[in-house]
Amino acid sequence: MKQILYLYREIMPYNIAVLEEITKQGFGITVIHDTKKKLTPYVPPAIENVTFDSNEKYSKKQLAELALSLNPGMVYVSDRTNAKYNYVCILLRKRKNIPVISGCDSQWKGGRQWFNVFTSWFRHKRFFSHMLVAGMRQFEYAKKLGFGNEKILWPLYSANNEVFMNIAIKEERFKHPRKFLFAGRFAKVKGLDILLEAWNSIIDKRGATLTLVGNGPLKNKFNYPKDVIIHNFMNQKELGELAACSSCFILPSVFEPWALVIHEFAAAGMPLIVTGVCGATPHFVINNYNGLVINPNSVDELKSAIEKIIAMPDQQLFDFALRSRELSMSINPRMVAHAITSVLN
């Protein structure tokens, strides 16, 4: 069985569906990932023909020896900042002459990224043969790093469509009182302070509630009103069950390279209020078609968007939900899996 080596930062639930799709093609996978420096408590399940191992237990030399012993047909690496991973990549490219794909969810913003552009011939182009980009905003960065069109692959991320698209889109979900939902880390970058300020400033919510799901450093820093419901980190099945009885998803992030939750809740058939800085926004949200796109850090814009959803006719909100699912179908785990293995002969 031909082997694929995965060098990963942190395994998340949405990675599992892609790994399973790759094994369906007849490949075995060894996944090296961080088990200590994690942002969530998620632990990946056992998958046939997939071996999970801890990055922390290997030195650079030991990881290189493991990689050579596996004799993989290709390598996929998600963390370009990991010097140990980069060493393994360049070693395997030199000795085995195999494809090495780097995942890229970084949007082109200029500034310090110009250093990467000027040094890419010595770094990125030596470490990696291909770039697998999340979307249109990442394609620009990959081009600036010197990767030609034929060396840029897509897509990088997908929601687990099987979980979220099985949620029934029923008209009852979009009647009053409206139920708003946020899922993500309780961190500054997610704009939760903006969300709570906007929420508290709405005088007539017509009985609407706001549910916040996740863990993070700011979770115990806020004063939550009675109409805000708090849940801990949930797996995808639990999130799907919560989405099935929610009216609108809100992601007020200050900045997100991608934000996979937008795809997940679009697939769940939810109207969306999101900031335009999220990389996934132009792929899954069209303003006034299936949701509302707002600027980050604006309490007034977020307040107005929430009030607009509250006041929106039930049928229009239901139509938004159907359109969200329509847009979510543009990417699925099978596409990601085949994009990764497409570099193999």
C-alpha positions, -999 to 999 in steps of 0.1 A, spaced: 0 0 0 15 34 -11 20 57 19 13 94 23 30 114 51 9 141 67 29 167 87 2 186 106 -2 213 132 -34 204 150 -59 178 138 -95 191 137 -128 173 131 -131 184 95 -97 168 87 -112 133 94 -135 132 64 -106 141 41 -84 114 56 -111 88 52 -116 98 15 -79 94 8 -78 59 23 -108 50 0 -83 56 -28 -61 28 -15 -35 48 4 -21 44 39 -15 76 59 9 85 87 -2 117 104 24 135 126 6 163 145 9 185 176 -7 169 207 3 195 233 2 230 217 -35 227 209 -63 253 206 -91 227 212 -95 195 233 -104 175 201 -89 140 199 -90 123 165 -108 89 163 -92 57 151 -93 53 113 -84 22 94 -51 26 75 -43 59 93 -17 61 120 -16 92 143 16 101 160 28 130 182 51 156 167 65 163 202 81 128 206 104 132 176 136 153 172 144 167 138 167 137 131 143 111 144 114 125 123 136 125 92 145 89 99 109 79 103 99 97 71 127 79 51 116 45 66 80 51 55 92 57 19 60 78 12 48 85 -23 41 121 -13 41 145 17 14 169 27 24 196 53 1 221 69 26 242 89 52 260 69 66 276 100 77 243 115 115 240 109 114 203 117 87 197 91 105 218 65 137 198 71 119 166 64 103 181 32 136 192 17 152 159 26 125 139 9 125 161 -21 162 156 -26 165 119 -18 132 106 -31 122 133 -56 86 130 -45 58 157 -45 56 178 -14 24 198 -10 20 227 14 -14 238 25 -20 276 23 -48 294 40 -29 327 43 -45 357 25 -22 380 7 -19 412 28 16 425 19 37 439 47 59 413 62 48 388 36 71 405 12 100 389 30 85 355 21 82 366 -15 118 378 -17 131 346 -1 108 320 -16 134 307 -40 155 297 -10 127 285 12 92 277 -1 103 266 -36 130 243 -21 107 228 6 75 224 -15 67 213 -50 30 224 -49 7 248 -30 -28 236 -20 -48 268 -15 -81 274 4 -96 298 -21 -92 329 -43 -75 351 -17 -49 324 -11 -42 319 -48 -28 354 -51 -3 347 -23 8 314 -39 14 331 -72 35 358 -55 56 330 -39 65 319 -74 43 289 -79 29 286 -114 -7 278 -121 0 241 -127 16 239 -92 -13 255 -74 -40 231 -63 -75 237 -49 -94 232 -25 -76 230 8 -105 228 33 -140 213 33 -168 210 59 -179 175 66 -208 178 43 -222 144 53 -229 157 88 -242 192 80 -261 185 48 -282 159 65 -298 186 86 -334 192 75 -341 228 65 -376 232 80 -395 264 79 -402 262 117 -365 270 123 -370 305 109 -401 316 128 -400 338 159 -384 339 183 -352 338 163 -322 318 176 -288 331 167 -257 310 170 -219 315 172 -194 287 173 -156 292 177 -128 301 201 -136 327 228 -107 348 216 -102 385 207 -98 377 170 -134 363 169 -149 396 177 -170 383 206 -167 417 225 -182 434 194 -210 407 192 -220 411 228 -219 449 227 -241 448 196 -265 422 211 -269 442 244 -277 474 225 -307 459 207 -338 472 225 -365 449 210 -352 414 202 -387 399 199 -377 371 222 -346 362 202 -317 343 219 -279 341 212 -260 308 218 -222 308 220 -203 276 216 -167 270 223 -137 273 246 -110 299 249 -92 325 271 -120 350 271 -148 327 281 -149 338 317 -141 374 310 -176 385 298 -208 393 317 -235 374 298 -271 385 299 -299 361 304 -308 358 267 -272 345 259 -267 307 262 -232 293 267 -220 258 257 -186 242 258 -167 229 228 -189 206 207 -181 179 182 -195 182 147 -225 159 154 -235 181 184 -230 213 164 -253 198 137 -280 191 162 -277 227 175 -278 241 140 -310 221 133 -329 243 158 -311 277 151 -322 305 128 -289 324 119 -252 319 123 -230 348 133 -192 351 128 -180 386 137 -143 378 133 -117 406 132 -98 385 108 -98 348 97 -75 334 70 -104 310 61 -130 303 88 -143 268 79 -173 273 102 -188 294 75 -189 264 51 -202 242 79 -232 263 88 -239 272 51 -241 234 46 -264 232 76 -288 255 58 -284 286 79 -286 323 70 -252 339 79 -239 372 93 -202 373 87 -174 398 83 -159 403 48 -123 397 60 -129 360 64 -113 340 35 -144 318 32 -168 346 29 -168 352 -9 -171 315 -15 -201 308 7 -219 341 14 -234 365 -11 -247 397 6 -285 399 7 -287 365 -11 -281 340 17 -267 363 44 -253 397 54 -216 406 49 -204 433 73 -172 451 82 -152 439 113 -150 459 145 -183 477 138 -209 474 166 -234 495 146 -231 473 115 -235 441 135 -264 455 154 -281 465 122 -275 431 107 -290 412 137 -320 436 137 -325 430 100 -326 392 105 -350 396 134 -373 418 112 -369 397 80 -400 379 68 -399 342 77 -401 331 40 -371 353 31 -351 338 59 -361 303 48 -350 312 12 -316 324 26 -312 290 42 -318 271 10 -293 293 -8 -267 288 18 -269 250 12 -267 256 -25 -235 276 -21 -220 250 3 -221 223 -24 -191 239 -43 -166 221 -21 -166 186 -4 -141 163 13 -138 141 -17 -126 171 -38 -99 179 -11 -87 143 -10 -84 141 -48 -67 174 -50 -40 161 -26 -35 128 -44 -37 144 -79 1 150 -78 8 113 -78 13 94 -110 
